[in-house]
Every structure is written in C-alpha cells, then in structure tokens.
Amino acid sequence: MSIINIGLSGLNASNAGLTVTSHNIANVMTPGFSRQRVGFGAEVNGLGGAGVGVSSVERMADNYLNQQIYKQKGSWGFNSVRHQYMSKTEALLNNDSSSINKGLDRFNAALSEASTAPQDIAHRQTILSQSESMVQRFNNMSSQLDGQAKQVNGQLDAAITEANTLIASIAKMNDSLSNSAGKGEQMTDLLDSRDEAIRQLSSMLDINATYNDDGTVSITLDQGQPLVNGSQAGKLNQMPDGSMELLRGNGRFALDNQMGGTLGGLIQYRDVELKQLQQELDVMAYSFASQFNENHAKGFDLNGDAGGAVFGGVDQIEGAAKNLTLLVDDPKKLAFSSAADEPGNSENLQQLIDLKNAPVSIDTTKLTPAEADKFKAAIAKLDGKPIHTSYTGMTGDWAIKTAQIEADTKAADSLVKQAEGDRDSVSGVNLDEEAASIMTYTQMYQANAQVISTAQTLFDVTLSMFR
C-alpha cells in the first residue's frame, strides 16, 4: 500500500478521534451522557503495514454502577417527598394561629376568669369568642389537611403520568436499539438517553433493571411486576379509591402501596401519616365537643333553663373537626349554675373548667361498627389522656418522625451522590483529559499530513529522474 494511503488512513483516524472528543466536550453538561472513546487498530496487507483503522467507538459505561444509582434514587425519592409534606404539617401543628393547644389554653383561661363572676355578661361573651376560636381552629386545621390531601393527589396524578411517559419512552428506545443491533449499528447516544430515562424513573419507583444481550433492558418493580419487556410497556393507573394497578395488554394487576420512590412516598404519606393525623384530629374535636356538651347540659343558664348543646356538627367522629360549629350566640344561655335561678352559682362552670385535665373517654357503643373500626387506632391512642396532653404528644411524635425522615433523606441523598460519583469516574467527561486528547489528535493529524507531504515530495523526485 502506498505511503500516501497510509498517511490518509492516519488522517481519517485522527479526524475520527477529534470528532469523538469534540462530541464529548460538547456534551459535558448533558445529563446521563457517557463519554466515548475511539478504538484504533493497525491494518495490514500481504506486504506488511497498511496504516490504521477505526475499530470501534466505545461507550464508557458500567451497567452495574448504573444499577447502584437506580437503587439509591428510589430510597431518596421515597423519603424526600414525605419530608416535604411532613415538615409543612409540623409547622402547621405548632403555629400559634392554628395550634389546638393554644386555643385550648385561651378557652380554659376564659372559663377560669368567669368563675369569679359567672353572671357577668362580659366574661360570658369572652367565653363565646374563645369557643368560636376553638371551632375555627379545628375547622382550619381540618381544611389545611384536606387541602394537603388534594395537593398530594394532584402531585400523584402528575407523577403517574410522568412515570407512564418514561416507561413508554424506554420501551420505544428498546425497540430502536433492538433493530439497530440487528443491523450492526452503534447507537451510543440513544443508550445514554435510555439510561437517563431509567434514572428518572428510578427516583419515582423502586425498580430492577436487567440489561439484555441485544442492547435492550427489562424493567420490573421491586416486587417483580413487569414494567418494560422489550418494546412492550406497562401502564400505571390509580383507581377511584386511591389504590394502584398495573395495566399490561388486557391484564390488570393490583399493586400494593410498597412501590417506593416518589410515587410510593406520596401514597405512604396520604394513606398512612396524613390519614392517621386527620383521624386523630376528628377524635379530638368529637371528644372536646361531646364532653363539653354533656357537662354543660347538667347546668342552668341565666334564664333558669337547662343547658343545651354548645357545639354542633359532632353527631359522628367522621368529619368532626371539619363540621364543628358553635350553636350558642347568646351569652345568657351558657349554663354555669348547678341550680335554676342562681346566677352567681358557678358549680357547673367549675365542672367545665375541670374538663381541661379530663381524659378522653369515647363510648364506642354509640358509634356504628364501621366507624368504631375505622377510628379504632386513633381512639386507642388518645383514650385515657386529656386532649391537651394528646395534642402535645401528637405534635411531638410528628416532630420526631419528621426529623428521622429528614435524616433518612440526607443519608439517601449522600448515597445517590456517591453512586453518581462512582459512575462519573467511569463515564463522566473530564475536560482536562479531553483537552489533552485534542492536542494528541491534532498532532497526529499534522504528522500524518506531513507523511503525505513527504510521500508527494518523493513522488515528484522520482518523476524528475525521467525528464
């Protein structure tokens, strides 16, 4: 083979190296990009060396390191989204303007002040004002939690849509990769795009990825349900009752709530932490109103009439915090006396004051079996303790759990960064290394150009000998 052709092969090889290196540099900020490396091979013919050829363009990727990222991303997604909502709720529970305990303190203080002059209309009006404040605190707290549930559902719907889009795109890229493998084509950038889509999906669900010999990847949920198999994609769907299912072809597969990732975290918060809090708040509102009404009915008001219900909307525990209302607007109708026509008598008022330290005691026989079963855990948790103590314990438990989830989120984030660092050490673009490669390939190009120039000179000398 002529020296010119050998030099030309060197030019082509160095140009290929410059092209790949430039591609690496251009994609240094592209998420999920894996740097590429040109493979060279010496070419020979029957007479000896015949230059150099580009044997391959290798994608510097390690599927094992990718799988480590997938695992850590799921844990991070599960904890981070829960911490997002847990911290907001913690602030709500402890805020002076919304705290049930702050309202109870002011309500009980108003009752105590009235004990010195139970017939005083000003004292009674203050009690009604604080009663209205208690109603508003329960109503507002319930409204805030209901709004949060709607927000979670909205975020969950968006996350399901995004997850389904990623699942479908991975299956579509699998199809392209399978077809290209059959044609002997290399699609390194498509592989990067597919792995980046899997990384995004892994933060939303706990998944397992299996890389196949044909370049495709199979993805299953951590419990084994198939999401992607070749070009076939499953689809996540939320049922009207909030449960999840996987649609695959004509089949429908029920999923439990242990899906991990952002989706699992949202469901866990909505169906466990938030629901428990809402039920405990309803039990508190029901107990507060029921106990006060029961004791108030034992007294007599300034008109000499037996006391009636002060609070309404608590015929059942379900929705008690949201439905709580104040039924009395006339301060004369507050029944503080233990006997009719004794306006200065405060014996029944003292019984109402003593409710501050009275334990919650709910007669479950007054509840329907379904309601008793639904609120069984909340009743058991609050039963035997004053509402003030229960609320303090509830906020304390919530704070401890929020702190633990925050710690878990930070730990998961650290593990994600470590896994991404390990991946980047193999697949990431190092600009210093690429700059050195640019210089090397440029020098290689110049040297091969010089080989061609020298060959041309020799050819001209040879021709001049025959002139």
C-alpha positions in Angstrom: 0.0 0.0 0.0 1.4 3.5 -0.8 2.7 5.8 1.8 0.1 8.3 0.8 -2.7 5.8 1.6 -1.1 5.0 4.9 -0.9 8.7 5.7 -4.5 9.1 4.6 -5.7 6.4 7.0 -3.9 8.3 9.8 -5.7 11.5 8.8 -9.0 9.7 8.9 -8.2 8.1 12.2 -7.1 11.3 13.8 -10.2 13.1 12.4 -12.4 10.4 14.0 -10.6 11.0 17.3 -11.2 14.7 17.0 -14.8 14.2 16.2 -15.5 11.9 19.2 -13.5 14.2 21.5 -15.4 17.2 20.3 -18.7 15.3 20.9 -17.6 14.5 24.5 -16.7 18.2 25.2 -20.0 19.4 23.7 -22.0 17.1 26.0 -20.1 17.7 29.2 -23.3 19.2 30.8 -25.7 16.7 29.2 -27.4 14.7 31.9 -26.6 11.0 31.7 -24.1 11.4 28.9 -21.3 8.7 28.8 -18.1 9.7 27.3 -16.9 7.9 24.2 -13.5 6.6 23.2 -12.2 5.8 19.8 -10.7 2.3 19.3 -7.8 2.1 16.8 -6.5 -1.0 15.1 -3.4 -1.5 12.9 -4.2 -2.6 9.3 -2.0 -4.9 7.4 -1.9 -6.4 3.9 0.2 -9.1 2.4 3.2 -6.8 2.1 3.1 -5.5 5.7 1.7 -2.5 7.5 -1.2 -0.7 5.7 -2.0 2.1 8.1 -4.6 2.4 10.9 -8.3 2.0 11.0 -11.1 2.9 13.5 -12.1 -0.4 15.0 -14.9 1.0 17.3 -16.4 3.9 19.1 -16.7 2.7 22.7 -19.3 4.0 25.2 -17.6 4.2 28.6 -20.5 2.9 30.7 -20.8 0.4 33.5 -24.3 -1.1 33.9 -23.5 -2.2 37.5 -22.8 1.4 38.5 -26.0 2.5 36.8 -28.0 -0.1 38.8 -26.5 1.2 42.0 -27.8 4.7 41.2 -31.3 3.2 40.4 -31.4 1.6 43.9 -30.4 4.7 45.8 -32.6 7.0 43.8 -35.7 5.1 44.8 -34.9 5.5 48.5 -34.2 9.2 48.1 -37.4 9.8 46.2 -39.5 8.0 48.9 -38.1 9.9 51.8 -37.7 13.3 50.2 -41.3 13.7 49.1 -42.5 12.6 52.5 -40.2 15.0 54.3 -41.5 17.8 52.1 -45.1 17.3 53.4 -44.1 16.2 56.9 -42.2 19.5 57.5 -45.1 21.6 56.3 -47.5 19.8 58.6 -45.2 20.1 61.5 -45.2 23.9 61.1 -49.0 23.9 60.9 -49.3 21.8 64.1 -47.0 24.1 66.1 -48.1 27.5 64.7 -49.7 29.7 67.3 -52.5 30.8 65.0 -53.5 27.2 64.2 -52.4 25.1 67.3 -55.3 23.4 69.0 -53.4 23.6 72.3 -53.0 27.4 72.1 -56.8 27.6 71.5 -57.5 25.3 74.5 -55.3 27.4 76.7 -57.2 30.6 75.9 -60.5 28.8 76.0 -59.8 27.4 79.5 -58.4 30.8 80.7 -61.7 32.4 79.7 -63.6 29.8 81.7 -61.4 30.3 84.7 -61.8 34.1 84.6 -65.6 33.8 84.6 -65.6 31.7 87.8 -65.3 34.8 89.9 -68.4 36.4 88.5 -70.3 33.7 86.4 -73.2 36.0 85.8 -71.0 38.7 84.2 -72.0 39.1 80.6 -68.6 40.4 79.6 -67.0 37.2 80.9 -69.6 35.1 79.1 -69.1 36.9 75.8 -65.3 36.3 76.1 -66.1 32.6 76.5 -68.3 32.6 73.4 -65.5 34.3 71.5 -63.0 31.7 72.6 -65.5 29.0 71.8 -65.8 30.4 68.3 -62.0 30.5 68.1 -61.8 26.8 69.0 -64.3 26.0 66.3 -62.3 27.9 63.8 -59.0 26.2 64.8 -60.5 22.7 64.3 -62.2 23.8 61.1 -59.0 25.4 59.8 -56.7 22.5 60.7 -59.1 20.1 59.0 -59.3 22.4 55.9 -55.5 22.6 55.8 -55.1 18.8 55.9 -57.9 18.3 53.4 -56.1 20.8 51.1 -52.9 18.9 51.6 -54.5 15.6 50.6 -55.8 17.3 47.4 -52.3 18.6 46.7 -50.8 15.1 47.2 -53.4 13.6 44.9 -52.6 16.2 42.3 -48.9 15.6 42.6 -49.5 11.8 42.5 -51.6 12.1 39.3 -48.8 14.2 37.6 -46.1 11.7 38.8 -48.1 8.7 37.4 -48.4 10.5 34.1 -44.7 11.2 34.1 -43.8 7.6 35.0 -46.0 6.2 32.3 -44.3 8.6 29.8 -40.9 7.4 30.9 -42.0 3.7 30.7 -43.3 4.1 27.2 -40.2 6.0 26.0 -37.9 3.3 27.4 -39.9 0.6 25.6 -39.7 2.7 22.3 -35.9 3.2 22.7 -35.6 -0.6 23.4 -37.3 -1.2 20.0 -34.9 1.2 18.2 -31.9 -0.4 19.9 -33.0 -3.9 19.1 -33.4 -3.0 15.4 -30.0 -1.3 15.3 -28.3 -4.3 16.9 -29.7 -6.5 14.1 -28.2 -4.1 11.6 -24.8 -3.9 13.3 -25.2 -0.2 14.1 -23.9 1.6 17.2 -26.3 3.9 19.0 -24.3 5.1 22.0 -26.2 8.4 22.5 -29.6 6.5 22.4 -28.2 4.2 25.1 -27.4 7.2 27.2 -30.9 8.7 26.7 -32.5 5.4 27.7 -30.3 5.0 30.8 -31.1 8.6 31.8 -34.9 7.8 31.4 -34.4 4.8 33.7 -32.6 7.0 36.2 -35.5 9.4 36.3 -38.0 6.5 36.6 -35.9 5.0 39.5 -36.5 8.1 41.6 -40.2 7.6 41.2 -40.4 3.8 41.8 -38.2 1.0 43.3 -37.2 -0.8 40.1 -34.9 -3.5 38.9 -33.2 -3.2 35.5 -31.8 -6.2 33.6 -29.6 -5.5 30.6 -30.0 -7.9 27.7 -27.5 -9.0 25.1 -29.4 -7.4 22.3 -29.0 -3.9 23.9 -32.5 -3.8 25.4 -33.3 -3.5 29.0 -36.1 -5.2 31.0 -37.6 -3.3 34.0 -39.7 -4.6 36.8 -41.0 -3.2 40.0 -39.0 -4.3 43.1 -41.7 -6.9 43.8 -41.4 -8.4 40.3 -44.2 -6.8 38.3 -43.0 -6.1 34.7 -43.0 -2.5 33.6 -40.9 -2.9 30.4 -40.1 -6.0 28.4 -38.5 -5.3 25.1 -40.8 -2.9 23.2 -43.8 -3.8 25.4 -44.7 -1.2 28.1 -47.0 -1.5 31.1 -49.1 1.4 32.4 -49.7 2.6 35.9 -53.3 3.5 36.9 -54.8 4.9 40.0 -58.3 3.6 40.9 -61.1 5.8 42.2 -60.4 4.5 45.8 -56.8 5.6 45.5 -55.3 2.1 45.0 -52.8 1.4 42.3 -52.9 -1.1 39.4 -50.6 -2.0 36.5 -52.2 -2.4 33.1 -50.4 -4.7 30.7 -52.1 -5.7 27.5 -55.5 -6.9 28.5 -54.4 -7.7 32.0 -54.8 -5.7 35.2 -52.6 -6.3 38.2 -53.3 -4.9 41.6 -50.3 -3.2 43.3 -49.8 -2.7 47.0 -48.5 0.6 48.4 -44.9 -0.6 48.8 -43.8 0.8 45.4 -41.0 3.0 46.8 -39.8 6.2 45.1 -41.8 9.4 44.8 -45.0 7.5 44.0 -44.7 5.2 47.0 -43.8 8.2 49.2 -46.8 10.2 48.2 -49.1 7.2 48.7 -47.5 6.4 52.1 -48.0 10.0 53.3 -51.5 10.3 52.0 -52.8 6.9 53.2 -50.8 6.5 56.4 -49.3 9.6 58.0 -51.9 12.1 56.9 -54.9 9.8 57.3 -53.8 9.0 60.9 -53.4 12.7 61.7 -56.8 13.5 60.3 -58.5 10.7 62.3 -56.8 11.8 65.5 -57.9 15.4 64.9 -61.5 14.2 64.3 -61.4 12.2 67.5 -60.1 15.3 69.4 -62.9 17.5 68.0 -65.5 14.9 68.8 -64.3 14.4 72.3 -63.9 18.1 73.0 -67.4 19.0 71.9 -69.1 15.9 73.3 -67.6 16.2 76.7 -68.3 19.9 76.9 -71.9 19.5 75.7 -72.5 16.6 78.2 -71.3 18.6 81.2 -72.9 21.8 80.0 -76.3 20.1 79.9 -76.1 19.4 83.6 -76.3 23.2 84.4 -78.7 26.1 84.2 -78.4 29.3 82.3 -79.2 32.9 83.3 -82.8 32.4 82.1 -83.2 29.4 84.5 -83.3 27.0 81.6 -81.3 23.7 81.5 -78.2 24.0 79.4 -78.3 22.9 75.8 -75.6 21.8 73.4 -72.9 24.5 72.8 -71.1 22.8 70.0 -72.7 21.1 67.0 -71.6 19.1 64.0 -70.3 16.2 66.1 -73.0 13.5 65.6 -70.2 11.2 64.5 -66.4 11.2 64.6 -66.0 11.2 60.8 -65.5 14.9 59.8 -66.0 16.2 63.4 -63.1 18.7 63.0 -64.4 20.0 59.7 -68.1 20.1 60.8 -67.7 21.5 64.3 -69.9 24.6 64.8 -70.9 26.9 67.7 -74.6 26.6 68.4 -74.9 29.3 71.1 -74.7 33.0 70.3 -76.4 34.4 73.4 -74.1 34.6 76.4 -77.1 34.3 78.8 -77.6 30.7 77.5 -74.3 29.5 79.0 -75.3 27.1 81.8 -72.8 27.7 84.6 -75.1 27.3 87.6 -75.9 23.9 89.2 -79.4 25.2 90.1 -82.0 27.2 88.4 -82.4 30.9 89.3 -78.9 31.1 90.9 -77.0 33.3 88.6 -74.0 33.6 90.9 -73.6 29.8 91.2 -70.5 28.6 89.4 -70.6 24.9 90.4 -71.3 23.7 86.8 -68.8 26.1 85.4 -66.2 24.5 87.7 -67.1 21.2 86.2 -66.5 22.6 82.7 -63.1 24.1 83.9 -62.1 20.7 85.2 -62.5 19.2 81.7 -59.1 20.6 80.9 -57.5 17.7 82.7 -60.3 15.2 82.0 -59.2 12.1 80.0 -60.7 11.4 76.6 -63.3 8.7 77.0 -65.3 7.8 74.0 -68.2 5.4 74.3 -67.7 3.2 71.2 -71.2 1.7 71.7 -72.6 5.0 70.4 -70.6 4.5 67.2 -71.5 2.4 64.2 -69.4 -0.8 63.8 -67.8 0.6 60.7 -66.9 3.9 62.4 -65.6 2.2 65.5 -63.4 0.0 63.4 -62.1 2.9 61.2 -61.2 5.1 64.2 -60.0 2.2 66.4 -56.3 3.1 66.3 -56.9 6.9 66.9 -59.3 6.2 69.8 -56.9 3.8 71.4 -54.0 6.3 71.0 -56.0 9.2 72.6 -58.2 7.3 75.1 -57.3 8.0 78.7 -55.4 11.2 78.1 -56.6 14.8 78.2 -56.9 16.5 74.8 -54.1 18.9 75.7 -51.7 16.1 76.5 -52.8 14.1 73.4 -52.1 17.1 71.1 -48.7 17.7 72.7 -47.9 14.0 72.3 -49.1 14.0 68.7 -47.1 17.1 67.7 -44.0 15.6 69.5 -44.3 12.3 67.7 -44.8 14.1 64.4 -41.6 16.2 65.0 -39.6 13.1 65.9 -40.8 11.3 62.8 -40.1 14.4 60.6 -36.6 14.6 61.9 -36.0 10.9 61.3 -37.3 11.2 57.7 -35.1 14.3 57.2 -32.1 12.3 58.4 -33.0 9.4 56.1 -33.4 11.8 53.2 -29.9 13.2 53.7 -28.4 9.8 54.0 -30.2 8.7 50.8 -29.0 11.8 49.1 -25.4 11.1 50.2 -25.6 7.6 48.8 -27.1 8.8 45.5 -24.2 11.3 45.1 -21.7 8.6 46.0 -23.2 6.3 43.4 -23.2 9.1 40.8 -19.6 9.9 41.6 -18.6 6.3 41.0 -20.5 6.4 37.7 -18.9 9.7 36.7 -15.4 8.3 37.4 -16.0 5.9 34.6 -18.5 7.6 32.3 -18.1 11.3 33.1 -16.4 13.8 30.8 -13.1 15.2 32.1 -12.4 18.4 30.3 -8.6 18.3 31.1 -8.4 14.8 29.6 -10.4 15.8 26.5 -8.2 18.9 26.0 -5.1 16.6 26.1 -6.8 14.3 23.6 -7.5 17.3 21.3 -3.8 18.1 21.3 -2.8 14.5 20.7 -5.2 14.0 17.8 -4.2 17.4 16.3 -0.5 16.4 16.4 -1.4 13.0 15.0 -3.3 14.8 12.1 -0.4 17.1 11.5 2.1 14.2 11.5 0.1 12.2 9.0 -0.3 15.3 6.8 3.5 15.5 6.9 3.7 11.9 5.8 1.5 12.6 2.8 3.5 15.7 2.0 6.8 13.7 2.2 5.3 11.0 0.0 4.3 13.7 -2.5 7.9 15.1 -2.5 9.4 11.6 -3.1 7.0 11.1 -5.9 8.0 14.4 -7.5 11.7 13.5 -7.1 11.1 10.1 -8.8 9.3 11.7 -11.7 12.1 14.3 -12.2 14.5 11.5 -12.8 12.8 10.6 -16.1 12.5 14.0 -17.6 
